[in-house]
Amino acid sequence: MKIFRLSESGKEQLIRILEPGDFVGELAPFSESVFAHFAVAMEKTELCIMRRNDLQAFLMKYPEISIRILEEFSRRLEKTAKN
């Protein structure tokens, strides 16, 4: 999937390309902000969608998932810092 936002002129600004096993919307459990990002499947895609409250409950039940999300945050920050 391609994740992008639109510039003021309407041009796509690529944020990232998701691959199998990747996730998006990771800020939802921690913020009530709404992001104006768009997603387009580039090939046949299956999605798992969870509402904010359901995800929070899931993370409380399986805290090791929270650690995995934090690890991914760390990788993304490191990648951004290197660019």
LUMROVEX-944744 format. One line per 5 residues: number of its first residue (from 1); their letters; for each residue x, y, z of N, C-alpha, C. Coordinates in pm, 1 decimal. Example, Ala and Ser with C-alpha at 12.3 -4.5 7.8 and 13.67 -1.06 7.14 Angstrom:
residues 2
1 = AS = 1319.0:-569.0:780.0:1230.0:-450.0:780.0:1320.0:-330.0:780.0 | 1285.0:-225.0:708.0:1367.0:-106.0:714.0:1290.0:3.0:787.0
//
This chain:
residues 83
1 = MKIFR = 83.9:-117.3:0.0:0.0:0.0:0.0:87.9:122.9:0.0 | 40.0:222.4:-68.2:108.3:350.6:-73.6:36.1:445.5:22.2 | 110.1:504.1:114.4:55.0:601.5:208.6:105.8:738.4:164.9 | 13.2:832.9:148.2:52.7:964.8:101.2:-38.7:1072.3:158.6 | 4.4:1195.3:143.2:-80.8:1310.0:175.2:-83.7:1397.0:50.5
6 = LSESG = -174.1:1491.8:47.5:-185.0:1582.1:-66.5:-130.5:1718.6:-27.6 | -48.8:1775.1:-116.5:2.5:1909.5:-94.9:-110.2:2008.7:-119.1 | -84.2:2135.0:-90.0:-186.3:2237.8:-112.5:-225.1:2245.7:-260.1 | -130.9:2210.8:-348.6:-159.8:2214.8:-492.6:-228.6:2087.1:-541.1 | -247.3:1988.5:-449.7:-313.1:1863.7:-485.8:-218.5:1754.2:-530.3
11 = KEQLI = -87.7:1780.8:-523.6:11.0:1680.6:-564.2:33.6:1581.1:-450.9 | 47.4:1451.0:-488.0:73.7:1346.9:-388.3:214.1:1363.0:-330.1 | 223.5:1352.2:-198.3:352.1:1349.5:-129.5:362.0:1214.3:-60.0 | 447.8:1128.1:-112.7:462.2:993.1:-59.7:515.7:996.8:82.2 | 448.6:923.8:171.2:495.4:910.6:309.2:575.5:781.8:323.0
16 = RILEP = 514.9:671.4:280.1:587.9:544.1:278.8:508.1:439.0:202.6 | 577.5:332.1:170.3:516.6:216.1:106.6:508.9:105.9:211.5 | 389.3:52.2:233.2:371.7:-56.4:329.4:391.9:-189.4:259.8 | 452.0:-281.7:330.1:473.6:-417.0:280.7:400.3:-513.9:372.6 | 388.0:-640.7:333.5:317.7:-736.2:419.7:370.7:-733.2:563.8
21 = GDFVG = 278.0:-724.7:658.6:313.4:-721.7:800.4:331.9:-582.2:857.0 | 341.5:-479.1:770.4:354.9:-341.5:818.1:221.9:-293.3:874.1 | 227.7:-182.8:945.9:104.9:-125.3:999.4:107.5:25.8:985.3 | -10.3:83.1:990.0:-28.7:227.0:979.6:-133.5:267.5:1082.0 | -136.5:393.3:1118.8:-231.9:439.6:1219.0:-184.7:412.1:1359.9
26 = ELAPF = -55.0:394.7:1375.6:0.6:356.8:1505.4:-11.3:465.2:1611.3 | -41.6:587.7:1571.5:-58.3:693.8:1670.5:-198.6:694.3:1731.4 | -291.1:622.1:1670.4:-430.3:621.5:1715.7:-447.9:587.2:1863.2 | -374.7:487.9:1918.4:-397.9:457.3:2059.6:-345.5:565.8:2153.9 | -262.0:655.3:2104.0:-195.0:753.1:2189.0:-240.9:895.9:2165.9
31 = SESVF = -317.2:919.2:2060.4:-359.2:1054.1:2025.0:-496.5:1049.0:1959.9 | -574.5:1150.5:1985.1:-705.1:1156.8:1920.5:-700.0:1244.3:1795.5 | -580.3:1282.3:1754.0:-563.5:1362.7:1633.1:-607.3:1283.5:1510.9 | -656.7:1354.9:1412.8:-694.9:1294.2:1286.6:-593.4:1339.1:1182.4 | -536.9:1244.3:1109.8:-437.0:1274.9:1009.3:-500.0:1268.8:871.2
36 = AHFAV = -462.1:1361.7:786.0:-515.3:1367.1:649.5:-424.0:1289.6:555.9 | -407.0:1162.7:584.0:-327.3:1075.2:498.7:-421.5:986.3:420.4 | -373.2:940.3:308.2:-451.4:853.1:221.4:-373.4:725.4:196.8 | -443.7:618.9:162.4:-380.4:491.1:131.3:-442.2:435.2:4.3 | -355.0:379.8:-80.5:-399.5:316.2:-203.3:-329.5:181.0:-212.6
41 = AMEKT = -408.6:75.8:-232.0:-349.9:-57.2:-250.7:-284.6:-61.9:-388.0 | -161.2:-109.9:-392.1:-85.9:-118.5:-517.8:-99.5:-257.6:-580.1 | -153.2:-350.0:-502.9:-182.2:-485.4:-548.8:-290.0:-541.1:-457.4 | -335.3:-663.7:-482.5:-438.9:-723.7:-398.7:-392.2:-719.9:-253.2 | -479.3:-672.3:-165.3:-440.5:-645.2:-26.6:-547.4:-693.3:70.4
46 = ELCIM = -503.2:-746.8:183.3:-593.0:-779.5:293.9:-554.8:-691.1:410.8 | -656.1:-638.0:478.5:-633.6:-546.2:589.3:-694.4:-599.2:718.1 | -634.1:-562.0:827.2:-691.4:-583.1:959.7:-711.9:-444.0:1018.3 | -834.9:-411.8:1050.4:-868.0:-279.4:1101.6:-921.4:-293.0:1242.7 | -868.2:-209.0:1333.3:-914.1:-208.8:1472.1:-948.3:-66.0:1512.3
51 = RRNDL = -1058.7:-52.0:1583.2:-1095.5:78.7:1638.3:-1002.2:111.0:1754.8 | -990.4:239.3:1782.8:-899.3:287.3:1887.1:-921.5:214.7:2019.8 | -1045.0:207.5:2066.1:-1074.6:144.0:2195.4:-1040.8:-5.1:2193.3 | -1069.8:-70.9:2082.3:-1038.2:-213.4:2069.9:-887.5:-235.7:2071.4 | -813.4:-148.9:2002.4:-668.2:-162.1:2001.2:-609.5:-138.2:2139.7
56 = QAFLM = -660.6:-38.3:2210.2:-612.3:-13.0:2345.6:-637.8:-134.5:2436.0 | -754.6:-193.1:2426.9:-785.9:-312.1:2507.2:-693.5:-427.6:2469.4 | -667.9:-444.3:2339.7:-578.7:-549.7:2291.6:-437.8:-530.2:2348.0 | -390.1:-406.4:2347.7:-255.8:-377.5:2399.4:-247.0:-401.2:2549.9 | -354.6:-375.6:2621.1:-355.7:-402.4:2765.5:-352.2:-553.0:2791.7
61 = KYPEI = -419.8:-629.1:2707.8:-424.3:-774.4:2724.7:-292.7:-839.7:2682.1 | -229.7:-784.0:2578.6:-104.2:-839.0:2524.6:2.2:-729.1:2520.9 | 58.1:-693.4:2635.4:152.9:-580.9:2640.9:277.8:-600.3:2555.7 | 310.5:-724.7:2521.6:428.7:-746.4:2436.6:409.9:-683.1:2298.6 | 285.3:-668.1:2256.2:257.4:-601.7:2128.2:296.1:-454.0:2137.8
66 = SIRIL = 273.3:-393.2:2253.5:312.5:-253.5:2273.3:462.9:-237.8:2255.5 | 539.1:-334.1:2306.4:684.8:-330.5:2291.1:721.0:-337.1:2142.9 | 654.6:-422.6:2067.4:681.1:-433.6:1923.1:651.3:-301.8:1850.9 | 542.6:-236.8:1889.8:508.4:-108.1:1828.8:615.9:-5.3:1861.9 | 661.2:-2.2:1987.1:767.9:90.8:2025.3:897.7:60.8:1950.8
71 = EEFSR = 927.1:-65.5:1928.4:1045.5:-101.8:1850.4:1034.6:-47.0:1708.1 | 916.8:-57.9:1651.2:895.9:-5.5:1515.5:907.7:146.8:1514.4 | 852.0:214.7:1614.3:868.6:360.0:1625.9:1016.6:395.8:1626.7 | 1093.0:321.0:1704.7:1236.9:345.6:1715.9:1305.9:328.9:1580.3 | 1272.5:223.5:1506.9:1331.8:201.5:1373.9:1297.6:316.3:1279.5
76 = RLEKT = 1173.0:361.5:1284.0:1131.3:470.6:1194.6:1202.1:600.2:1229.9 | 1214.6:628.8:1359.0:1286.3:750.5:1400.8:1432.5:744.4:1359.7 | 1493.7:628.2:1376.4:1633.0:611.7:1337.5:1649.1:633.6:1186.8 | 1558.2:577.5:1107.9:1563.3:592.7:962.5:1548.5:739.9:923.5 | 1454.9:809.3:989.1:1434.3:950.6:961.1:1557.6:1032.6:996.7
81 = AKN = 1620.3:1001.3:1107.6:1739.3:1073.6:1151.2:1855.5:1055.4:1055.1 | 1861.9:941.3:987.6:1971.2:913.2:893.5:1951.1:982.1:760.2 | 1826.5:1021.2:729.4:1797.7:1085.1:598.6:1820.5:1232.9:603.0
//
